[in-house]
Amino acid sequence: MAEMQQQLERRADLVEQSTDEIAVVETMDMGFLYLSMLERLVARGAANLRLYADLVVASEERTWEAKNLRNTVQRMPAGPAVIITPWNAPFLLSTWKLAPGPGRRQQRDPQTGRVVAIVGRPTRRARVEAGFPPGAYNLVQGMGTEVGAALVADPRVRRISFTGSPDTGRAIGRAAAGNLVPFTAELGGKGPLIVFDSRDADTDIAPLAHPDHRAAVHGFVERARAAGDRVVRGGRPVDGSLHYEPTLIEPLSNDSEVVQREVFGPVLTLQTFSDEAEAIALANSTAYGLSAIVWTTSRERAERVRRALRAGLVWVNTFLVRDLTAPFGGCGISGIGREGGDHAIDFHSDLWTLMILDDSVS
């Protein structure tokens, strides 16, 4: 455990030394805001590594005596794991999924081609210089229907961790069930943002990751127009770039596709409510349940509403700020299981129990 702690700490040091390189490549690859990468996300990646450096030591074996038995419980490495990361924020999510334990195979979406540079240069260098043995981590890139399907169906695999769409999650879940392999999935969501009495904040809009991605976002908007939903502002791709205009849509009905499905772009729907009960009903009306946001100046209202929302994580008066040791995952079709902190270590471990009759050994 102490050796692994040193390796993770050293790897975090090396990632921090490569902050600018990682930020530049990640920004080039999928359009993430450079300053956000530079000032926040790379640092969070290093923090993930340091967090698990501490947790691996804290998770040593536990021994106790009861009913004249000496009991010992250890976490044993479960075995090879397949980690499938999405194209958005791949560096950060890689550190989150890979840090809980060695012996991983990772697949990435082929559209995130330049992200290989992140793994291939600073991150791979960090692994080698940190002392991880060759082959402990392996990068496999390719289409999910080919490479991903082969990996998750391999009977040698003992854990599968996936972030992506519900449809792909269902397919992976079927493959995992065939080999009785524990499976965790973070499947995105359609998170409500409930604003009671609050104030607007300035925002920055980044480009989308790929022309196909921009076309998919525009398809949602065009179908909303055709269905009679009112586009209040935006609603067009920006010529000559991968940007899409920040778009606000007033749907005719809560059943509108743009309300019920995940757009994954700078497109919001605007729906008003008359009281808390209606706000909660609207927020809980989709099949998703990853996260929710509530803006209010009332602590009592925040407590009432957050308890009523069907979501794995609720932010009040903030967003994307959390303790890395806290569990993260969704309800409904937004996922299975939880990641983060001890929850991730438990997922990547098998528990081994020894019981010895006290007076039978000396």
N, C-alpha and C positions, 0 to 999 in steps of 0.2 A: 504494500500500500504506500509506503513512504517513497519507493522508487517511482511509482506512477504519479504521486503528488509532485515530485520534482520535475518529471517530464511535462506535466500539464503546466506548471508554473513557467518552465523554460519556454514552452511553446507560446504561452501568453506574452512573454517578453519579446519573442521574435516577431509575433504578429504586430505588437505595438511599434516595433522598429520599422515595420513595413506598412504603416498606416496609410501613407500617401499613395503608395503603389496599389494597395488594395482598393482604396477609394476611387482612384482614377479608372482602374479596369472595371470595377463594378458599375461606375457611372457610364462608361462607354458601352458596356454590355447591355444593360437593361433600362437606362434612362433615369436611374435614381439620382436625386439631388446631390450634387457633389459635397456641399457643405454639411448636409445631414450625414452622409457617409463618413466624412472626415471628422466631424465633431462628435458624432453620436454612435453610429452603428458599428464601426470598427472597434470602438472602445467597448461597446456591449459584447462584441464577440470575444474580446480578450477577457472581459469580466466573466463570461460564461466559463471559460477555461479555468480561471482562478477559483470560481465557485466550486467546480467539481474537484479541483485539487484539494480543497478543504473537505468536501463531502466524502471523498474516497477514504480519507483517514478516519473520519467520524463514523463510517459504516463498518468498522472492524467487527469481529465476532462478538457475540453476546453470550454470557454464561450465567446461569442461576441454578439454585437448588430448590426442589419442591418434591414432597412425598418421597423423600429418601432417594431421589434421582438427581444426578447432576446433568443439566441440560446445556447444550451448546448449539448455537445457531450461527451459521456463516452465510454470507452471500457468495455464491460461486458464479463465475462468468457463464452466462447461458450458452454462449457459442457464437458462431458467425451471424451477423445481423445485416440485413439489407436496409439501407437508409435512402429514401427517395425524396429529394428536395425539389421545390418548385422553382420557376424562373424568377420570381420576385424575391428580393433580398436573399439570394442564395448563400452569400458568405455568412451572414448572421445565423441563418437557420442551420447551416452546416455545423457551426461551432456548438449550437444548442443540441443537435442530435448526436454528434460524434463524440463530444466530450465525456459523456457518462461512462464509456468503457471502450477498450481497444478491440480490434478484430472486426472491422466494419467493411462492407462493400457499399459504395455509394453510387447511385445513378442520378444523372442530371438531365434535364430537358435539353435536347440538341439545339434549341434556339438560343440557349445561353452559352454559345460557343466560346466567347472570350473569357467566361468565368473560369475555364480551364487554366487560364493564365494565373488566376488567383491561387488555385490549388497547385498548379504546376511550378510556380516560382516561390512566393513567400510562404505559402502554407505548407507545401511539400518540404521546402527547406527547413521550416520550423519543426516539422515532424522529425526529420533526420537529425538535425542539430539538437533537438530536445532529447533524443535517445530512444525514440520508439523503434522497435525492430522493423526491418523491411517486411512489407506485406501486411502489416497490422491494419493499414488503411489502403483501400484500393478504389480508384475512380473509374467508373464505367459509364460511358456516354452513349446515348442512342435513343431511338423511339421507344416509348413505353410498350407498344404492342409487340415489339420484338425483344429488345434487351430487357426491359422491365418485366415482361411476362416470364421470361426464362429465369430471371433471378428469383422472383417471388415463388416460383413453383419448384425450385431446387430443394430436394429433401434434406440437404445439408444445412440449410438456413434455419436458425432457431429463433430469430426475432425479425419482425418487419415493422418499420416506422415510415409512415407516408404523410406527406402534406400535398394536397391537391384537390381535385374535384370530387364530389360525391359519386359520380358514375364510375370514375376510375377506382375510387375507394371500395366500391362494391365488388368490382372485379378482383382487386387484390385480396379483399376479405374472403372471397370464395377460394382463391388459391391457398391462402393461409389456413383456412379450415380443412382443406384436403390433406395437409400435413400436420394438423393440430399445432400450428405455430402461433404464439401470442402476437397480436397485431394492434398497433395504435395508429390512429389516423386523425389528422387535423384537416378538416374538409371545407374550410372557408365558411362564408356566411353572408347574410344580408342583415347587418346589424342596425338596429334602430338608434337614432340620435334624438332624444326627447329634450326639447328646450322649453322650460317654464318661463321664468323671468331671468334673463341673462343678457350678454352683450356679444357682438360680433368680434371676430379676431381676423387679422390679416393672414393670408395663406399664400404659399408658393405652389405652383403647379408644374410638375415634371412631365417630360414627354412619355408616351407609352413605349412599350418594349419592342414592338415589331409591327410592320404594316398589317399583318393578319390580325393582330390584337386590336389595332385601331379600327379596322374594318368590322370586327365583331362588336365593339362598343357602338359604332355608328349604326350597326344593324338593329341594336336594341332601340336606339332613338328613333330610327325610321319606322320601326314597327309600332312604337308608341304613338307617333304622329298619325299613322294610318288607322290606329284604333280609336283616335279621337282624344288622346291625352294632350294636354296643352304644354308646349315647350315654352317655359317662361323666359329663359335666356339660354344662350349658347346653342348647342345642338349640331355643330358642324366640325369636321376635321379642319385643321389649320393647313393651308396649302404649303407644300414644300417642306414639311416637317412631320414628325411623328406626334406632335401635340394634338390634343383634342380640346375644343373649347369647354371650359367649365360649364356644365349644363344642369339646369334645374327644371324638373317636369312636375306639373300638377296632374295626377292621374284622374281619369273619370271614376275609377273604382279601385278599391283596395285589392281586387282580383287581377289588376293589370299585370302583364308580364314584367314590366319594368319595376314593379313593387315586389313581386314574388320571387324573382330570380336574381342571382348575383351578376351584376354588370361588369365589375372589376375595371372600372374606369372613372373619370371625374364626372359622374352622373348621379345626381341625387333626386329623390322624389320629395315633394312638399305636401304634407297632409296636416290639416289643422285638427284640433280636438277641443272638446268643451270642458272636460274634467279628467281627473286621474284615471278613472276606470276606462274611459275611451282611449286614452293614450296607451295604457297597458294592453288593451285589447288589440290595438293596431300594431304595437311592437311585437306581440306574441303571435301574430297572424300568419307568419311565414313558417316554412318547414325547418328553417335554420335556427341556430341557437349558439353561435360562437361567442359574440360579445354584444354589449349594449352600452350606450352612453347617456347619461342624464345630466342636464344642466339645470340647477336650481339653487336658490339662496337659502332654502329651508332644509335644515338637517333632518327634521322629522319627515318631511316629504321624501327626501332622498332615501331614508331608511325604508319607508313604506313601499316605494316604487321598486327599489332594487330587489326587495324580497319577492315581489310579484313578477319580475321579468324572468322569462325562460332563456337564460344565457349562462354559459360557463364562466364568463367574466363580465363584471359591470364596472365601468368607470363613472365616477361622479365628478363633474367639473374638471375633467382632464381626459387625456387619451394617449395610449401607447407609452405609458409610464407604469412600470411594475417592478416588484421585487422578483429577482430571478429565481429565488427559491420557491415562489408560489406556484401552485399547479396552473397549467394552461391547457385548455381544450374545450370542446363544445358539446352542446346537447342537440337532440334531433339529428338531422342529416349533416350537422356540422362536425361530427367526429366521434371517435371511440377512444376512451382512455384519456390520460393526462400526461403532459410533459412538464419538465422543469423540476429542479431540486431533487429531493429524495424520490419523487415519483418516477423520474427517469432512471435513476439507479435501480430501483425496485424492478422496473420493466426489463432492464437488461441483465437481470440476475435470476438465478435459481436459488431458492433457500435450501440449505442442507442442515438437517437436524441430527444431533447425536444425543442419545440418552444412556447413561451408565448408572447402574445400581451402585450406590455409594459404597456399601460394605463388601462389594464383590471384587474390587480391585484395590491394590495397595501401591 
